Amino acid sequence: MITSLFRKSTPLNYSIVIIGMIAFAGAYYSQAALVPVDNMPYLFAFVKLVLLFAAIFITNFVAKKNAMSKDSAYTALFCVLLFAIFPAVFLNVKLLFAQFFVLLSLRRLVSLHTMKSAKEKLFDASLWIFVASLFYFWSILFLVLVYISILFHTARDYRTWFLPALAFVTVSLLYLFAAYFWNPVWIDNLEQHVTYSTHFTFDTQNTSDLLLLIYFSVALFSALAMSISLANRPLLQHSSYKKVLSALVLAFAVYGLAPHKSSEIAVFSISPLAIILTSQIEALSSKWQREVFLVALIIGAVVAFVLQL
């Protein structure tokens, strides 16, 4: 029944997705005791909700526009459920901005298979990644995805290899110009964020650690299943799926280098994993398998959310 509801994109589906996202975010904001001394907490909460919805609908657009979804609402639904697993990100506006700009980059890179305006897309993608790194430095690792895309599509055109460098110079000059006129401290703050740690600690008594372990296990299994089934998909879609898989791997790398390995850093993996899960559920031939798949994910996400309240 649930799979039938989300099998097609309808206004009702998206209404459910929007209400679900508001419900999860509202419940977590209430738990976090955001007491409005003035209107600023409301404004920040609104900005965060806008960024959450932007992430959901950009991901949904990427999946549909590049034929990685059969005009279903699964991608949007999965984004909401995956966000619910990491509700701490609802409070981290910098990470939400970083994810937003990484998604703008991913949108441009996945569409490169059409080979229309390839140089413009590569430059835009690089630009958005460098902008994202201003909000969370290690999102700069997604620049690897730009070079992967160049290898797939424009490797013979030597000029495209220099586009990320041009984007870097552009963002650097704009940032330095803004810092000079508004606040020179921005430069020092940026330097402080260029730190990393490869140290992992795992506490079996910590709910967040256990949920992360389960999440990464499911994500790894889904990525392997996608890689194995790739040969059965249309050849034109291979590069798009490979980029999405690469984005998921890079999201794990961002978490691996994060100086503070809190659960919200996993936010960068949400969109690629939502697209992969959509592809997986749509590939299931049996209706009851799709139903079990979706119900299990819904129950798991709600339980994970409640445990973190």
C-alpha positions as CSV (number, residue, x, y, z in Angstrom):
1,M,0.0,0.0,0.0
2,I,2.8,2.5,1.0
3,T,4.8,1.6,-2.1
4,S,1.7,2.2,-4.3
5,L,1.3,5.7,-2.7
6,F,4.8,6.8,-3.6
7,R,5.2,4.9,-6.8
8,K,4.1,8.0,-8.7
9,S,4.9,11.7,-8.2
10,T,1.7,13.5,-7.1
11,P,0.9,16.6,-5.1
12,L,-0.3,14.3,-2.3
13,N,3.1,12.6,-2.1
14,Y,5.0,15.8,-1.9
15,S,2.6,17.1,0.7
16,I,3.3,14.1,2.9
17,V,7.1,14.6,2.4
18,I,6.8,18.3,3.4
19,I,4.7,17.5,6.4
20,G,7.0,14.7,7.4
21,M,10.1,16.9,7.2
22,I,8.4,19.7,9.2
23,A,7.3,17.2,11.8
24,F,10.7,15.7,12.3
25,A,12.4,19.1,12.4
26,G,9.8,20.6,14.6
27,A,10.0,17.8,17.1
28,Y,13.8,18.1,17.3
29,Y,13.7,21.9,17.6
30,S,11.2,21.5,20.5
31,Q,13.5,18.9,22.2
32,A,16.5,21.2,21.7
33,A,14.7,23.9,23.8
34,L,15.1,26.7,21.3
35,V,13.6,29.4,23.5
36,P,12.8,32.5,21.3
37,V,14.2,35.5,23.1
38,D,13.5,37.5,20.0
39,N,12.7,36.6,16.4
40,M,16.1,35.3,15.5
41,P,15.6,31.7,16.5
42,Y,12.5,31.6,14.3
43,L,14.4,33.1,11.4
44,F,17.3,30.6,11.7
45,A,14.8,27.7,12.0
46,F,13.1,28.9,8.8
47,V,16.5,29.1,7.0
48,K,17.3,25.6,8.1
49,L,13.9,24.3,6.9
50,V,14.4,26.0,3.5
51,L,17.9,24.3,3.2
52,L,16.4,20.9,4.1
53,F,13.6,21.2,1.5
54,A,16.2,22.5,-1.1
55,A,18.3,19.4,-0.4
56,I,15.3,17.1,-0.8
57,F,14.0,18.6,-4.0
58,I,17.4,19.1,-5.7
59,T,18.1,15.4,-5.0
60,N,14.7,14.4,-6.4
61,F,15.3,16.6,-9.5
62,V,18.8,15.0,-10.1
63,A,17.3,11.5,-9.9
64,K,14.4,12.3,-12.3
65,K,16.2,14.5,-14.7
66,N,18.9,11.9,-15.3
67,A,16.5,8.9,-15.5
68,M,17.7,7.4,-12.2
69,S,14.1,7.4,-11.0
70,K,10.9,6.1,-12.7
71,D,8.9,9.3,-11.9
72,S,8.3,8.2,-8.3
73,A,8.4,10.1,-5.1
74,Y,10.8,7.6,-3.4
75,T,13.8,9.8,-3.6
76,A,12.2,12.7,-1.7
77,L,10.8,10.2,0.9
78,F,14.1,8.6,1.4
79,C,15.8,12.0,1.9
80,V,13.3,12.8,4.7
81,L,13.8,9.4,6.4
82,L,17.6,9.7,6.2
83,F,17.6,13.2,7.6
84,A,15.5,11.8,10.5
85,I,18.4,9.4,11.3
86,F,20.7,12.3,11.9
87,P,18.5,15.0,13.4
88,A,21.4,16.9,15.0
89,V,22.1,18.3,11.5
90,F,18.8,20.3,11.9
91,L,20.7,22.6,14.2
92,N,23.9,23.0,12.1
93,V,23.2,25.6,9.5
94,K,26.8,25.6,8.2
95,L,26.6,21.9,7.3
96,L,23.2,22.4,5.7
97,F,24.7,25.3,3.5
98,A,27.7,23.1,2.7
99,Q,25.4,20.2,1.7
100,F,23.3,22.6,-0.4
101,F,26.2,23.8,-2.5
102,V,27.6,20.3,-2.9
103,L,24.2,19.2,-4.3
104,L,24.3,22.1,-6.7
105,S,27.7,20.8,-7.9
106,L,26.4,17.2,-8.1
107,R,23.4,18.4,-10.2
108,R,25.8,19.9,-12.8
109,L,28.2,16.9,-12.8
110,V,25.5,14.2,-13.2
111,S,24.0,16.0,-16.2
112,L,27.4,16.0,-18.0
113,H,26.4,12.9,-19.9
114,T,24.4,15.1,-22.3
115,M,27.7,16.9,-23.2
116,K,25.8,20.2,-23.5
117,S,27.8,23.1,-22.1
118,A,30.4,20.7,-20.6
119,K,32.9,23.4,-19.7
120,E,30.3,25.6,-18.0
121,K,29.0,22.7,-16.0
122,L,32.5,21.7,-14.8
123,F,33.4,25.3,-13.9
124,D,30.1,25.7,-12.0
125,A,30.5,22.4,-10.2
126,S,34.0,23.4,-9.1
127,L,32.8,26.8,-8.0
128,W,30.0,25.4,-5.8
129,I,32.4,22.9,-4.1
130,F,34.8,25.7,-3.2
131,V,31.9,27.8,-1.9
132,A,30.7,24.7,0.1
133,S,34.2,24.4,1.6
134,L,33.9,27.9,3.1
135,F,31.1,26.5,5.3
136,Y,32.6,23.1,6.0
137,F,36.2,22.7,4.8
138,W,36.3,19.0,4.1
139,S,33.5,19.2,1.6
140,I,36.4,20.2,-0.7
141,L,37.0,16.5,-1.1
142,F,34.1,16.5,-3.6
143,L,36.4,18.2,-6.0
144,V,37.6,14.6,-6.7
145,L,34.2,14.1,-8.3
146,V,34.9,16.9,-10.8
147,Y,38.0,15.2,-12.0
148,I,36.2,11.9,-12.2
149,S,33.6,13.6,-14.4
150,I,36.4,15.0,-16.5
151,L,37.8,11.5,-17.0
152,F,34.4,10.2,-18.0
153,H,33.5,12.9,-20.5
154,T,36.2,15.5,-21.4
155,A,39.5,13.9,-20.7
156,R,40.9,14.7,-24.2
157,D,40.2,18.4,-23.8
158,Y,43.2,19.5,-21.8
159,R,41.5,22.9,-21.0
160,T,38.9,21.3,-18.8
161,W,41.5,20.0,-16.4
162,F,42.3,23.7,-15.5
163,L,38.7,24.7,-14.8
164,P,38.8,23.7,-11.1
165,A,41.8,25.9,-10.6
166,L,40.1,28.8,-12.3
167,A,37.1,28.3,-10.0
168,F,39.4,28.2,-7.0
169,V,41.0,31.6,-8.0
170,T,37.5,33.0,-8.5
171,V,36.2,32.0,-5.1
172,S,39.4,32.9,-3.3
173,L,39.4,36.4,-4.8
174,L,35.8,37.0,-4.0
175,Y,36.3,35.7,-0.4
176,L,39.4,37.8,0.2
177,F,37.6,40.9,-1.2
178,A,34.6,40.3,1.1
179,A,36.9,39.7,4.1
180,Y,38.8,42.9,3.4
181,F,35.7,45.1,3.3
182,W,33.6,43.4,5.9
183,N,35.5,41.4,8.4
184,P,39.3,40.4,8.1
185,V,38.7,37.8,10.9
186,W,37.0,35.6,8.3
187,I,40.5,34.6,6.9
188,D,41.7,33.6,10.4
189,N,38.5,31.6,11.0
190,L,38.9,29.7,7.7
191,E,42.5,28.7,8.6
192,Q,41.2,27.3,12.0
193,H,38.8,25.0,10.1
194,V,41.6,23.3,8.1
195,T,42.1,20.6,10.7
196,Y,41.6,16.8,10.5
197,S,41.6,13.7,12.5
198,T,41.7,10.0,11.4
199,H,41.1,8.8,14.9
200,F,37.9,6.7,15.4
201,T,36.3,5.8,18.7
202,F,33.4,3.5,19.0
203,D,31.3,3.2,22.2
204,T,28.8,0.3,22.2
205,Q,26.9,2.2,24.9
206,N,26.5,5.3,22.7
207,T,23.3,5.3,20.7
208,S,24.7,7.6,18.1
209,D,27.7,5.4,17.4
210,L,25.5,2.3,17.1
211,L,23.1,4.1,14.7
212,L,26.1,5.3,12.6
213,L,27.5,1.8,12.4
214,I,24.1,0.4,11.2
215,Y,23.7,3.3,8.8
216,F,27.2,2.9,7.2
217,S,26.6,-0.9,7.0
218,V,23.3,-0.3,5.1
219,A,24.9,2.3,2.9
220,L,27.9,0.0,2.0
221,F,25.5,-2.9,1.3
222,S,23.4,-0.7,-1.0
223,A,26.4,0.7,-2.8
224,L,27.7,-2.9,-3.4
225,A,24.3,-4.0,-4.7
226,M,24.2,-1.0,-7.0
227,S,27.7,-1.7,-8.3
228,I,26.8,-5.4,-9.0
229,S,23.5,-4.5,-10.8
230,L,25.1,-1.7,-12.9
231,A,25.7,-4.0,-15.8
232,N,21.9,-4.6,-16.1
233,R,21.2,-0.9,-16.5
234,P,21.2,1.2,-19.7
235,L,24.7,2.1,-20.8
236,L,23.9,5.8,-21.0
237,Q,23.1,5.8,-17.2
238,H,26.4,4.1,-16.1
239,S,28.3,7.4,-15.8
240,S,25.5,9.0,-13.7
241,Y,25.3,6.0,-11.3
242,K,29.1,5.9,-11.0
243,K,29.2,9.6,-10.0
244,V,26.5,9.0,-7.4
245,L,28.4,6.0,-6.0
246,S,31.6,8.1,-6.0
247,A,29.7,10.9,-4.2
248,L,28.7,8.4,-1.5
249,V,32.3,7.2,-1.1
250,L,33.5,10.8,-0.9
251,A,30.9,11.6,1.8
252,F,32.4,8.7,3.9
253,A,35.8,10.2,3.3
254,V,34.6,13.6,4.6
255,Y,33.4,11.9,7.7
256,G,36.7,10.0,8.0
257,L,38.7,13.3,8.0
258,A,36.4,15.3,10.1
259,P,38.1,16.6,13.2
260,H,35.0,16.0,15.3
261,K,33.2,12.9,14.1
262,S,29.7,13.7,15.1
263,S,26.7,12.1,13.4
264,E,25.6,15.2,11.5
265,I,28.8,15.0,9.3
266,A,27.1,12.1,7.6
267,V,24.7,14.6,6.0
268,F,26.8,14.6,2.8
269,S,25.9,10.9,2.2
270,I,22.1,11.4,2.4
271,S,21.4,12.5,-1.2
272,P,23.6,9.9,-3.0
273,L,22.2,7.2,-0.7
274,A,18.6,8.3,-1.3
275,I,19.2,8.0,-5.1
276,I,20.8,4.6,-4.7
277,L,17.9,3.3,-2.5
278,T,15.4,4.6,-5.0
279,S,17.1,2.7,-7.7
280,Q,17.2,-0.4,-5.5
281,I,13.5,-0.4,-4.6
282,E,12.4,0.3,-8.1
283,A,14.4,-2.6,-9.3
284,L,12.6,-5.1,-7.1
285,S,10.1,-7.1,-9.1
286,S,7.9,-8.2,-6.3
287,K,5.4,-5.8,-4.7
288,W,5.7,-7.4,-1.2
289,Q,9.5,-7.0,-1.4
290,R,9.2,-3.3,-2.1
291,E,6.6,-3.0,0.7
292,V,8.9,-4.8,3.2
293,F,11.9,-2.7,2.1
294,L,10.0,0.6,2.5
295,V,8.3,-0.3,5.8
296,A,11.6,-1.4,7.3
297,L,13.3,1.8,6.4
298,I,10.4,3.9,7.7
299,I,10.3,2.0,11.0
300,G,14.1,2.2,11.3
301,A,14.3,5.9,10.7
302,V,11.5,6.7,13.1
303,V,13.1,4.5,15.8
304,A,16.5,6.1,15.2
305,F,14.9,9.6,15.5
306,V,13.1,8.8,18.7
307,L,16.2,7.4,20.3
308,Q,18.0,10.7,19.8
309,L,15.3,12.9,21.2
